[in-house]
Amino acid sequence: MTQHLSTAILVVAAGRGSRVGAAIPKQYLVLAGQPLLSHTLQALLRADAEAKVLTVIHQDDHDLYDASVQALGPADQARVLPPVHGGASRQDSVRAGLAALAALPASPDLVLIHDGARPFATAGLIARAKAAAAQNGAAVPGLAVTDTIKEVDGAGRIVATPQRAKLRAVQTPQAFRFALIHAAHGAAEAAGARDLTDDAAIAEWAGHAVHIFEGDVDNMKVTTPEDVRAAEARLIQDCPDIRMGQGYDVHAFGPGDHVWLGGLKVPHGKGLVGHSDADVLSHAITDAIYGALGDGDIGSHFPPSDPQWKGADSTIFLAAAADAVRARGGMIAHIDATVVCEWPKVGPHRDAIRARIAEVVKIPLDRVAVKATTSERLGFTGREEGMASLAIATIRLPLPC
């Protein structure tokens, strides 16, 4: 029914999330190696292979938002539209997002409006949302209420007991014919109707019948510190296939005044010789990641026979390997690498190297370890003829379907 209808997913992520009590808005907290918003976007993009996604953000959060999108694979990034700024309320933010979608060369037929802090949307939930919107014009996912609900007054006294069978706990994505909800938001704004708590309420205010479709009990919203811990545990459980890969690389010294280690330029009286920039550390880590994926090695993906890689920045290879993990719905859990050389001394640069690797691979700093050792003047490294590096990468992947 909905195959011929174009769909956009509007993600609302402009709030401050103060109930979590974190230093940054909750949607940007790092859970299971990636910002929460990244997990939400990935879930939506996996759930609908064709929909475009537009996120409404706070004007102060561009750097946090950019980092969240950068954590996606290249194919997913291509489907994410530029963000728009939200307003003082959720209603204002959604209206801004709808206006941006209306300004596209072709506005969508359907729009799904989803919370940025709900990272567990499934393909089934999205399919039900689209079908309900196409059939009814306005629909929201709901769950039957299992507890008895009491209405109380200001003094905490019970004044009513609604019939439980008639109650539903409403989730997102709330789903609409685009023209319907865009017009309803515009009419509410023009009329000064400012106390409408969600998009279903706005559609109701505008005179439209809003239907309920089956929600998903696993479609939780992260609101409290306890939710943060529960969501991270679930995200990690979603990637139970734990794998480790090892990498090793070596390059000889040659003329130069620096070496590249993990994407950082380290001054030295010699350079390293290689087809690319001879970043021995990045090469070893890249091989370790590809090894964990069971997907060849750096040479099979970036062959030295290809002239385009001559002198290339090796962080390109490292980033591509990390993107390959994310493209399979996985996460890099940890990187542990060792540099073997007499000189230069790595210790003074260790933290900067770790930070650069974490930036390239898009994981938290505490998931990257870099160590250095000498070979006690033995072998080619002991004779200061070159440098070597060893690396282990631990990744987590979803189980195959």
C-alpha positions in Angstrom: 0.0 0.0 0.0 2.8 2.4 0.9 5.5 1.4 -1.6 4.7 4.2 -3.9 4.6 6.8 -1.2 7.8 8.7 -0.4 8.7 9.0 3.3 10.8 11.3 5.4 11.7 10.7 9.0 11.9 13.8 11.2 14.0 13.2 14.2 13.5 15.7 17.1 16.8 16.2 19.0 16.7 19.8 20.0 16.0 19.3 23.7 18.3 19.6 26.7 17.5 16.3 28.3 18.1 17.8 31.8 16.6 14.8 33.7 19.6 12.7 32.8 21.8 15.2 34.7 24.7 15.0 32.2 27.0 17.7 31.1 25.7 17.5 27.5 22.2 16.8 26.2 21.3 13.1 26.6 21.0 12.5 22.8 24.7 13.0 22.5 25.9 10.8 25.4 28.2 8.0 24.2 26.5 4.6 24.6 28.2 1.4 23.4 30.9 3.4 21.6 28.7 5.9 19.7 26.5 8.9 20.6 22.9 7.9 21.4 21.7 10.0 18.4 23.9 7.9 16.1 22.2 4.7 17.3 18.8 6.3 16.7 19.7 7.4 13.2 21.3 4.0 12.4 18.1 2.2 13.6 15.9 4.4 11.4 18.1 4.1 8.3 18.2 0.3 8.7 14.5 0.1 9.3 13.6 2.0 6.0 16.0 1.6 3.2 14.7 4.6 1.2 13.5 7.2 3.6 15.4 10.5 4.0 16.1 11.6 7.5 16.1 15.1 8.8 17.1 16.0 12.4 16.0 19.1 14.3 18.8 20.2 16.7 19.6 23.0 19.1 21.6 25.9 17.6 24.4 25.3 20.1 24.8 21.6 19.3 26.3 21.6 15.8 29.6 20.0 16.8 27.9 17.3 18.8 25.5 16.6 16.0 28.3 16.5 13.4 30.2 14.0 15.5 27.0 11.9 15.7 26.6 11.8 12.0 30.3 11.2 11.4 29.8 8.0 13.4 27.6 6.7 10.6 28.9 4.9 7.6 29.2 6.8 4.3 26.0 5.3 2.8 24.0 6.3 5.8 25.5 9.8 5.9 24.3 10.3 2.3 20.7 9.8 3.3 20.8 12.3 6.2 19.6 15.8 5.2 21.3 18.9 6.7 19.9 19.6 10.2 17.6 22.5 11.0 17.4 24.5 14.3 14.6 23.8 16.7 12.7 26.3 18.8 11.8 26.8 22.5 9.4 23.9 22.6 9.0 20.6 20.9 6.1 22.0 19.0 8.3 24.8 17.6 11.0 22.3 16.7 8.7 20.0 14.8 7.2 22.9 12.9 10.7 24.0 11.9 11.5 20.5 10.6 8.2 20.3 8.7 9.0 23.6 7.1 12.4 22.4 6.0 10.8 19.2 4.4 8.2 21.4 2.7 11.0 23.4 1.1 12.6 20.4 -0.5 12.2 20.1 -4.3 9.6 17.4 -3.6 8.1 17.2 -0.2 7.4 13.7 1.1 4.0 12.0 1.0 4.4 10.7 4.5 6.4 11.9 7.5 7.3 9.9 10.6 8.2 12.1 13.6 10.5 10.4 16.1 12.3 11.2 19.3 16.1 11.4 19.0 16.4 9.5 22.3 14.6 6.4 21.1 17.3 4.2 19.5 15.4 0.9 19.1 13.0 1.5 16.3 12.6 -1.6 14.2 11.7 -2.3 10.6 8.4 -3.7 11.7 7.5 -0.6 13.7 8.4 1.7 10.8 6.4 -0.4 8.4 3.4 -0.3 10.6 3.8 3.5 11.0 3.9 4.0 7.2 0.9 1.8 6.6 -1.2 3.5 9.3 -0.3 6.9 8.0 -1.1 6.0 4.4 -4.5 4.5 5.4 -5.6 6.9 8.1 -3.7 10.2 7.6 -2.7 10.4 11.2 -1.6 7.6 13.5 0.6 6.9 16.5 2.1 3.8 18.0 0.5 2.7 21.3 0.9 0.0 24.0 -1.9 -1.3 26.1 -1.6 -0.1 29.7 -1.0 -2.9 32.1 -1.1 -1.0 35.4 -4.2 0.6 36.8 -4.1 4.4 36.3 -5.4 6.9 38.8 -6.2 10.6 38.2 -5.3 12.7 41.2 -5.8 16.4 42.2 -3.3 18.9 43.4 -3.4 17.5 46.9 -2.6 14.0 45.7 -6.1 12.6 46.2 -7.5 10.2 43.7 -10.4 11.7 41.8 -10.9 9.2 39.0 -9.9 5.7 37.8 -10.0 5.6 34.0 -10.9 2.3 32.4 -7.6 0.6 31.6 -8.9 -1.1 28.5 -9.4 2.4 26.9 -5.9 3.6 27.7 -2.7 3.5 25.6 0.8 4.6 26.3 1.9 6.5 23.2 5.4 6.3 21.6 7.1 7.6 18.5 7.4 7.6 15.5 4.1 9.4 15.1 3.0 9.0 11.5 1.1 11.3 9.2 0.3 12.3 5.7 2.8 15.1 5.3 0.3 17.7 4.0 -2.1 17.0 6.9 0.4 17.5 9.8 2.2 20.4 8.1 -1.1 22.3 7.7 -2.1 21.4 11.3 1.1 22.7 12.8 0.7 25.9 10.8 -2.9 26.4 11.9 -2.0 25.8 15.5 0.8 28.4 15.4 -1.5 30.9 13.7 -4.1 30.4 16.4 -1.7 30.6 19.2 -2.4 27.0 20.4 0.8 26.5 22.3 0.0 23.8 24.9 -0.3 20.8 22.6 2.0 18.1 24.0 2.7 16.0 20.9 1.9 15.9 17.2 -1.1 13.7 17.7 -2.6 16.4 19.9 -2.0 19.0 17.2 -3.7 16.8 14.6 -6.6 16.3 17.0 -6.8 20.0 17.6 -7.0 20.6 13.9 -10.0 18.3 13.7 -8.4 15.1 12.4 -9.1 11.6 13.7 -5.9 10.0 15.0 -5.6 6.3 15.0 -3.5 3.9 17.1 -1.3 1.2 15.6 0.6 -1.4 17.5 3.7 0.0 19.2 6.8 -1.9 20.4 7.5 -2.6 24.0 11.2 -2.5 23.2 11.0 1.0 21.7 12.1 2.7 24.9 12.8 6.4 25.3 16.0 7.4 27.2 14.9 9.9 29.9 16.7 9.1 33.2 20.1 7.9 34.2 18.7 4.5 34.7 17.4 4.6 31.1 20.9 5.4 29.9 22.4 2.4 31.6 19.6 0.1 30.4 19.9 1.4 26.8 23.6 0.9 26.7 23.3 -2.6 28.0 20.7 -3.4 25.3 22.9 -1.8 22.6 25.8 -4.0 23.6 23.6 -7.1 23.8 22.5 -6.3 20.2 26.1 -7.0 19.1 26.8 -10.3 20.8 29.2 -11.6 18.2 32.6 -10.6 19.8 35.6 -10.8 17.5 39.3 -10.0 17.7 41.7 -9.3 14.9 45.4 -8.8 14.9 47.6 -6.6 12.7 51.3 -6.2 12.1 53.2 -3.8 10.0 56.8 -2.7 9.5 58.5 0.1 7.5 62.1 0.9 6.9 63.6 4.3 7.7 64.6 6.6 4.9 65.3 10.3 4.4 63.0 12.7 6.2 62.4 14.8 9.3 59.3 13.1 10.8 57.3 9.9 11.0 53.5 9.4 11.0 52.1 7.4 13.9 48.4 7.0 14.2 47.7 10.0 12.1 50.0 12.2 14.1 53.2 13.8 12.7 56.1 13.0 15.1 59.4 14.8 14.6 62.4 12.5 13.9 65.7 12.6 12.1 64.4 10.1 9.6 61.2 9.3 7.8 59.6 6.0 7.0 59.5 4.5 3.5 56.2 3.2 2.1 53.8 3.6 -0.8 51.4 5.7 1.3 52.7 7.9 4.2 54.1 4.7 5.9 52.1 5.2 9.1 53.1 1.9 10.6 50.7 2.2 13.5 47.6 3.1 11.4 48.5 0.2 9.1 48.6 -2.3 11.9 45.3 -1.2 13.4 43.6 -1.2 10.0 44.7 -4.8 9.4 43.5 -5.7 12.9 40.0 -4.3 12.2 39.8 -6.0 8.8 41.0 -9.2 10.5 38.2 -9.0 13.0 35.7 -8.6 10.2 37.3 -11.5 8.3 37.5 -9.1 5.4 41.1 -9.3 3.9 43.7 -6.9 4.8 44.8 -3.3 4.1 46.5 -4.4 0.8 43.3 -6.0 -0.5 41.3 -2.9 0.1 44.0 -0.3 -0.8 46.5 -2.1 -3.0 50.0 -0.5 -3.2 49.8 -1.1 -7.0 47.1 1.5 -7.2 48.7 4.9 -7.9 45.9 6.8 -6.1 47.3 5.6 -2.7 50.8 6.8 -3.4 51.7 9.2 -0.5 48.1 8.9 0.9 47.2 9.8 4.4 46.8 6.4 6.1 44.0 7.6 8.3 41.9 7.2 5.2 42.5 3.5 5.4 41.8 3.4 9.2 38.6 5.3 8.8 37.4 3.0 6.0 38.0 -0.1 8.2 36.0 1.5 11.0 33.2 2.4 8.6 33.1 -1.2 7.5 32.4 -2.3 11.0 29.5 0.2 11.3 28.2 -0.8 7.9 27.6 -4.2 9.4 25.7 -2.7 12.4 28.7 -3.3 14.7 30.9 -1.3 17.0 34.6 -1.2 17.8 34.9 -2.1 21.4 38.7 -1.6 21.9 42.0 -1.0 20.1 45.3 -2.0 21.7 48.5 -1.3 19.8 52.2 -1.4 20.4 54.9 0.5 18.5 58.4 -1.2 18.4 61.4 1.2 17.9 64.4 2.6 19.6 63.6 6.1 18.4 61.7 8.3 18.3 60.4 8.0 21.8 56.6 7.6 21.7 55.8 8.3 25.3 55.7 12.1 25.0 53.2 11.8 22.0 51.1 8.9 23.3 48.0 10.8 24.4 47.9 12.9 21.3 48.3 9.7 19.2 45.5 8.0 21.1 43.2 11.1 20.7 43.9 11.2 16.9 43.1 7.4 16.5 39.9 7.8 18.5 38.9 10.8 16.4 39.5 8.9 13.1 37.8 5.6 14.3 35.1 7.6 16.0 35.2 5.9 19.4 35.8 7.2 22.9 39.4 7.9 23.9 39.2 5.3 26.7 38.7 2.6 24.1 42.2 3.2 22.5 45.4 2.0 24.1 48.8 2.8 22.6 52.1 1.5 24.0 55.7 1.5 22.9 58.7 -0.7 23.5 62.2 -1.2 22.2 63.6 -4.5 21.0 66.6 -4.2 23.3 68.9 -3.3 20.4 68.1 -6.6 18.7 66.9 -7.1 15.1 66.2 -4.4 12.6 64.4 -2.2 15.0 67.3 -2.5 17.5 69.6 -1.5 14.7 67.3 1.5 14.0 66.7 0.4 10.5 62.9 0.8 10.8 59.8 0.6 13.0 57.2 -2.1 13.6 53.8 -2.0 15.1 51.4 -4.7 16.4 47.7 -4.2 17.1 44.6 -6.0 18.4 41.1 -4.8 17.6 38.1 -6.1 19.4 34.8 -5.5 17.7 31.2 -6.5 18.3 28.8 -7.4 15.5 25.1 -8.4 15.4 24.5 -12.1 14.9 23.8 -13.1 11.3 20.2 -13.3 10.4 
